[in-house]
Amino acid sequence: MKWHTLSLIFIACTFQNSFAQAYKYATGIVVDAEYGTPLSGVHVLVQHANEGVVTDSNGVFTIELYIGEDTLVVRYPGFSTQQVPVQPDTMRIELVYEMGLDTIATFDPETYEETYQVVRYERSFGRTFHPAAPPQTEHWNTEDYSPIEENGERDVLSSPLSTFSIDVDRASYSNVRRFLNEGQLPPEDAVRVEEMINYFSYNYPLPEPDGPPFSVYTELADCPWNEDRKLLHIGLQGKVIPGEELPPSNLVFLMDVSGSMRADNKLPLAKQAMRLLVEQLRPEDRVAIVVYAGAAGLVLPSTPGSDKPAILHAIDKMEAGGSTAGGAGIQLAYQTAKQHFMEGGNNRVILTTDGDFNVGISSDGGLTRLIEEKRNDGIFLTVLGFGMGNYKDNKLELLADKGNGNYAYIDNLAEAEKVFVKELPGTLFTIAKDVKIQLEFNPGVVRTYRLVGYENRLLNTEDFADDAKDAGEIGAGHTVTALYELEMAPAAISQAALRYQEPGLTKVARKGKELGYLQLRYKLPEDEDSQLLSVVIESRSAGFPEATNDFQFAAAVAAFGMKLRKSPFNKKLRFSDIYRLAEQAIGSNPNGYRKEFLELVKRAEGFVWE
């Protein structure tokens, strides 16, 4: 076994002013001294505060230091911890492996049992690496994101119907946060605006107890990034289910323990996240654990929630190593869930992975067919993404979309707490599935419309009434938000009849002061036939300052996402403008998430020249 030394090169140490308090930034790059390749996932912490960052996929970090803090602590698995003085002339600090023992976990493909081999490793020194500039490392970043072609304006006369699937995924926001906290802007395709908006909860009216499982709210006001447009805000509020009324859960943790999951922000963080969930279990709940690396194995048979020590012990003993047979793991997890299926209960597989499948069924097409087949068994899917550098966002988003599931990216323990403690009912308990929206605009009131985000959730018009067409799910207590940018002007062109148009007329027919007609189709979790909910949207608009805090804040988040994507539709608002809009709409902010958003906007502003 060959080990290498590690070099820490400080590129810059700069001093700035922020909020009237002096601080400095230390920016550096961590590389393998023998090959000059960057190392991601290295922890760089402030010595006294014990706070810090991890290096990104290019080995780069930027850390904020207040005046007087002059020492960093650098940690990386297998290396001895080093204390690094922060000096402007610091060029390189080497971290080396200690003499010691290491254990390698393997799987028996017949029994799925883990075996451990103890090996001895030795300290090894590579050649000196002293670059004049940061190495060119783009090829080391293998993160994958599906391309996004931003929605454009549609003419109401020729395209009066807008149809799409709802989306409660929040992965894009926390992934964007990861990039910004690492000191870089995210790739444009990593920014899905609807997931940015839906990361936050909004104060919509609760549904009636005997009515549909969600309520519908609409609001119309001026568009902040285009003074010639209006912004239509549509909100859905899922019913809230008290803890004592939640159905029992049959859960299968499907955990990736392959070699790519070794970094601290992968399997170790996934284990911490699952421990948080285990602490929420009730005696009537059950958990099984399936792991996969070169092979898949059942490491914990279905166990009642009352036996938390057994579940936690199974989680604690996991170690990473080997290749990634994700397809085999998915098959075994669904098989295990089906064997212990609870009628009327919450049957769900929870997948924790970086998405880097490379053994067995690994193609997008093969995984899609596998997931689509399994969802017919009434088993839902939660996908949790971890890590950086080789992260496969496109694959994980696809699995969640096709598996009657939801998708989150866990970048730190606070996000795990949000998913599995503060928002547990919404994460695990589905109240409506295959939820679709179809909105018909009145051409007598609206000339053009543009759906903000949801590019990979668009449906054909005929898909709305097709119950075989898959769509998104809403969890208990979830809010779902969609925004339309509207050009408000009457038109005068004849068109085939719909609700607002009649054939043979030289002018477009108006129906009162209706802006549009909103229809939603949904299925209850145990049903295969959809139900229809219809709402008329009135054409009553307000100025942006008079809109609700939720309207203003959602608009600010949308503008931020568009700014990160370099959208041509947001030419007006700068990051400083977005900060101001969001700050005015922060509201009570009970969990601090809106305040954190302000910090991210401020951070993004420092990375660009506007």
N, C-alpha and C positions, 0 to 999 in steps of 0.2 A: 504494500500500500504506500503510495507516494503523497507526501504532504508538502505544502509550499508556505513561504513566508508571505506576510501581508504588509503592504505599504500604505501609509496615510499621507496624502499630499494636500497641504492647504493651498488652495488657489488664491484665496483672498481673505482678508479680515477687514471689514468695512464698518464705519461708525455712522449712525444716523440718529434723527430725532423722531420720536413717535409719541403722540399724545402728551407732549411736554415732558417726557421722561427719556433720558439718554439711554441708548442701548447700542449694541454692535451685533453684526452678523459674522459668523465664521462659516466660510464656504470651502468645502474640500471634496476630494475624490479618493475612494478606497479601491486599490487595485491589487491583483495578484502579482507579487514581485518577480516571479519567474517568467510569466507569460505576458504581463502587462494588461491583463483582462480585468474589467470592472467586477466588483463583488456587490451584489445587492443584499439587503437584509442585515447589514452590519449596524448594530445599535451604537449610536453616538449620543451620550447623555451629558448634561451639565452636572458636575460633580456634587455640588451642594444641594441643588434643587431636585436631583434625581429625575429630571425631566429631559426629554430629548426626542430624537428622530431616528429613522432608519434610512440607510442609503437606498436610493432608487435603483431602477433597472440598469442605469448607467454608472452605478457606483458613487453617485454624487449626493451630497447632503448640504443643506443650509440650516444652521441652527441659530436661534436668537439668544444673545447673552446680554445681561444687564452689566453696566459698568462695575468692575470689581470681580466679576467671575472670569477666572483665567485658566481653568482646568476642565478638560473634557474627560469622560470615561468612555473607552471604546471596547465593545464586547462583540465577540463573534464565536459561535459554537466551535469548540475544539481548541481555540486559541486562549492564551492567558489574557486576563483582563489587564488593560493598560490605562494609565493616567497620562493624558496628553496635555502639556501646557499650550495655551493659545498665544502664539506670538506671530507678528506679521512676517517674520523672516523664517518661520518654520517650513522646512522643505519636505521632510519625510520622517515618519516614525514606523519602525517595523514591529509587527506582532508575530510571534513565532509559536508553533505548537510545543506544548510540554511533552516530556516523556510520559507515557501512561498507557492505559488500556482503553479499548473501545469495544463496543458490542454491536454486532450486526444482526438484525432480525430478518428471518426468512420464513417462507410458508411452505408447508408440505402440501403439494397440489392434490393429494388424495384425501388427506384428513383435514386440511385447512388449519392445522395446528402450527403455532409459531415455534420456531427453534432459534436459539441464540448461539452465535459463535463469537468467542472472545479472541481478539487479535491485538498484537502489540504494535504500536506505531512509534516512530522516532522523529526527533526534531530534524528538519531539513532546511538548508538555506539555498535559495535560488540566486540568480544573478541580480545585480543591482539594477533597479529600474528608476530612471531619473528623467522623466519626459520634460521637454521644454513647454509643452502645452497639453491639455487634457486629451487622452487618446480618442480616436474616432470609434465610437462604440455602438452605432446604430444597429449593426447586425446582431448584437447580443440581446436586443430586446425583441422577443418573439411574441409579445402580447398581441392578441387578435380581437378586432372589433368589426362588426358588420358595417358596411358602408351605409351612410344615411344621405338620402337625397331629400333635402328639406321641402316640405309642402309649399306649393305656390298658390297664388290667387286663382280662384275658380269663379267663372261667370255664372250667376244664378239662373239666368235664362237657359243656358245650355247644360248646366250641371246643377240642378236645384237640390239634389239629395247628397248629403254627406253621411257616410256609413263607416263605423269603425268599432273595434273591440275595446272595452275599457282595459285599463292597466293599473295595477296597484303596486307594481315592482318599484323598489327604491334604490336598486343597486348602483345606478349611474351616479347619484348624488354622493354617496359615500366613497365611490371610486374617484370621482372628481376631487373630493376633499383630500384623498390620499395623495394625489398628484400635487395639489397646491401646498399641502403640508410638507411635501418633500422638496419644494422649491422650484417647481416647474408647472407650466400650463399643461392641461390634459390634451391628448389627441382629440381632434374635432369629433371623430366618430365615437369617442367614449362618452360624449355628452348627448344624452337623450332628454330633451327638455321636459317631456311629460313626467319622467321619473324624478327629475329635479323638483318639479312642482309638487308631485305626490309624496315626496319624502316628508312633507309637513302635514299636520292635521289642521282642519279648518272647522269653524263653529257653524255647521249647517244644522237646520232643524232635524230633530229625531223623527223617524218614521212612526206612523200610527201603530199601536199594538196589534191590531187585527188586519192591517193592510200589508202591502208588499214589504219585503225585508229591507228596503232602503227607501229613503226620501229623495226628492229631486228639488234642487234650488237653482235659480237663475238670477243673474244680475247683469245689467248693461251700463257701461260708463265709457268715458273717453279713453283712448288708447295712449299710454304714456310715451311710446316710442314713435308714434306717427299721429300728428295732430289732425290729420285728415281722416282718421279711422276711429271706429268704436271698437270696444273689446267686450265680447260676450263671455261671461263666466258661468260655467255649468258645474254644479257640485252634487255629488251623491253621498249620502250619509247612511252607512250600514247600521242595522239595529245593534244595540249594545246588549250583550247577554251577561247577566251576573255570573260570577264564578261558580256559585252553587248550582246553576242551571246548565252549565256547559256539559255536553255529552262526554262519556269516557273516551279516552284516546288509546288507540293501538298504533304505537309509533315504532318505526325501524330507523335507527341511525345508520346511515350508509357513509362510512368515513374512509376517505382516501388516505392511505398510509404509505404511498409510494415514495421513492427517493426524492421526487421534486417537492415533497411537502415538509422537508426537514427544517426550513427556516422558521425562526421564532414567530413570524406573523402568518404561518400556515398551520401545520398540525398542532403545535403547542397552543396557539390561539384558538383553534377549533375545539380542542379539548376543554379549554376554559369556558368557551361558549356553551358547549353541551352540558358542562357541570351546572351552569346557571339554569338551563332548562330542567335538568333533573331535580333541582331544588324546588321547582314549581309543581312537580308531579303529585297526584293524589293517589290514595290506595287503589282506586278503581282503574287507574291508568296502567298501561303495560308498555315496556320498552324492550326491543331486541337490538343488537348491534352487529352489523355486517361491516367487515373491512375488506379493502382490496388493494393489492399491489401487483405483483406478478401473477397472483391468483386471487380469488375471492374466498372469504371464509366467514362463518358464523362464530363470533367470539363470545356472544352472550345470547342464549336463547331468550324467548319472550319472558320477561320478568316483571312482577307487579311493582307499581310505583312505591309501595310500602317498603320494598327492599332496596332503598337508596344506596347503602354501602356496597352491595354487589354490583350495581350499575356503575357507580363511581370508580370502583376498583377496576372494572373492565376498561373504562375510559383511561384511567391513569397509566395502565401498563402498555399502552400503544406506543410504538416507535416507528419511525419512517425508514423505508428502504425498499428498493426494487423498482420494477417497471409498473405500468398503470393499466390494469385490465378493468377499465371502468364499465364496459358493457356487461361483463360477467358479474360485477358487483351489483349493477342495477337489476339484473335478472334474479339474483339470489335475494336481494332486498324485497322485491315485489312478491316473490314466492313466499318469503317469510311473513310478510304482511298479510297475504291472502290466507295463509294457514291459521292465522289468529284473528281473522276478520270479525269486527264487531258490528252487528246489525244495528243501525241507528247511531253508531258511534263515529268517532273521528279516526279514520284509517289513513295513515300518512307515512311516506318515506321522506326523511330529511337527509339530504346529500350535502356533505362538506368536502370541498375539493378546490383545486386551482384550475380544473377543467382540462388538464393536459393528458388526455387519454392517448395511449399508444400501443395497446395490446388488445387483440380481439376486435369486437365491434367498436370502432372509433370514428368512423366518418359521420358527417352531419346527417346524411341520408339514413344510414343504418341506425344511428341513435334515435332519430326522429321516429322511424317505423317502430322501434322497440318501445319507446315511451307511449306512442299513440295506441299501441296494442294493450299496454298495461293500464292505461287510464280507464279503459272500459270495465275494469274490475271494481270501480268505485273507490280506488285508492288515490289520494291526492299527493302532490309532490311539493316540497319546499327545497329550494336550491340555495346554498350558502357558499359564496365565493370567497377565497382567501389568497393573499399573496400578491406578488408582482414579478415582473421580468418575463415569465412564461404564461401569464394569466390569459385564459381563453374565454373572454367575456361573451363572444359570439356563440360559442357552444353552450354555455350555461344558460344564457338567455333563451336559446332555442329549446333546451330541455324543459325549462319552466313553462314556456309558452305552450308547448305541446303536451305537457303532462298535467293539465288542470292544476297548475301550481303558481307559486310566487317566488321571487328571486331577490336576494339581498346580498350586498357585498359587505363583509365584516373586516374593517380596517383596524379596529381596536376593540378593547373590552367594553368600552362605553357603548359602542354600536351593538355588540352582542347583548348587552343589558337592555337596550332599546327594543331589540327584536324579540327577546325571550322573556323579559320581565314586564317592561312597561307596556308593550303592545302584544303580549302573548295571545289573547283571543283573536286578534286580527291576523296574526301570523299563522296560527294553527287551525282555526275553526271557520270553515267556509259557510256563508249564509246564502250565497247565490252564485251559480256558475254559468258559464257561457253568456255573459252579459254583453249585449250589443246596443249601440246607439245609432239611430238614424234621425237626422235632422233635415227637414225640408224648409228652405228659406222662402220667404215671400218676396218675389222680384219687384213688387210695388214699393218695398221698403229697403231691400238690400240689393245692391248691384253686384258686389263680389264678396267672397268669403275666403278665409285661409285658416285651416286648422293648425294650431300651434303644437308641434310635436306629433306623436302617435304615428310616425311615418311607417314603422313596421307593424302597425296594428290596423291599417286600412283594410276595409272589406269592399267587395263588390256590392252593388245595390241589391242583387238577388240573394246575397248571403244572409241578409237580415232576417228573412223568413225561413231560412233553411236550418232546421234544428240539428242537422248533421254537421254543420259548420262550427268548429271550435272557436271559443272566444275566452275572455278573461273572467277571473273569479273575484268576488268581494268577500273579505273576511269580517268577522264580527267587530263592529265599531270602526271599521275602516272608513275613511273619506276618500273619494275619487274626484279629481278636478280636471276639467278640460276648458281650454280657452280658444275662442275664434276671433280673429281680427276681421272686422267688417268694414266695407265701404258702403256708406248709407246714401243711396241715391235711387230714385225711381227710374225705371227703364221704360222704353216704348217700342218693344219689338214683339211680334206675335210668336207664340210657342204652343206646343201641344199641351193639353190640359193636365194639370195635377190638382192639388188643393187650391192653388192660387192662380192658375192659368187656364184659360179656356180657348179651344181652337177657333180660328176664324176672326178673332178680335184684333184690331189694329193697335190697341193699347193693352197693357198687362192689367189683369183684374186684381183688385185689392180685396182682401177680406178683413174689413175693419181696420184695426191698428195692430194686427198681429205681425210680429217679426218673423215667426217661424213656428213649426209644429214638430215637437220633439217626441220620438217614440223610443221605447226601450224594450228589449226582449231579454228574458232571463229564465233560468231553470232553478228550482229548488235543488239542493244538493243530491236528493235521492230520486229526482225526476228526470225523465228524458224528453218530456214535452215542455215547450217554453210557454211563458205567460207574457202578456203585453201590457205595458204601461204607457199612457199618452199624456203629454203636457203641452198646453199652448203657451208660447213665449210672447209676451206683450212688448211692444216697441216703446218702452219708457226708459229714457237714458238720463244719467247724471254726469256731472263733471267729475273728473278723477279725484279731486280733493274731497268730494262729497260721498264717494264710494266707501264701502265697508273696509275695515282693516284687512280682512281676509282677501278681498278683491285686490287691494293695493299691494299686499305682500306677494300674492301669487303672481301678479303682473311683474313685480320686481324680480322674482326668481326666474320667470320666463325670459325677461330681458337679459338677465345674467347668463342663462344658458345660451341664448342667441349670440351674446357677445363672445362667449368662449368658442362658439362654433363659427365666429366671423360671419354671421348671417347678414345677407344684404338687406333684410327686412328691418334690422335695427341699426340705422345709420345715425340716429340722433343721440341716444343715451350712452354716456361714458360710464366707466366703473364708478366714478365719484357720484354721478347722477343716480345710478342704481342703488348705491349705498344710502343716499339721502331718501329715496323713495321707500326702501325697506325699513330704514330707521324710524320713519314716521308711522309705519304700520306694524311695528313690532308687537304691540298689544301687551297682554299680561305675560306672555312667554313663559309658561310654567316650567318647562323642562330645559330652557336655555338653548333650544335648537335654532330659534330665529336669531338670537344673539350670536351664535356661532356662525350663522350665515353672513352676518355683517363682517365678521373677522375674515371669512374666506374672500369676500368681495375686496376688502382692503388688501389682502395678500395678493390677489390676482392683479390688482392695480399696480403693485410694485414690480410685476414681471413684464409689463408692456409699456411702450411709449405711445401714448395716445395723441 
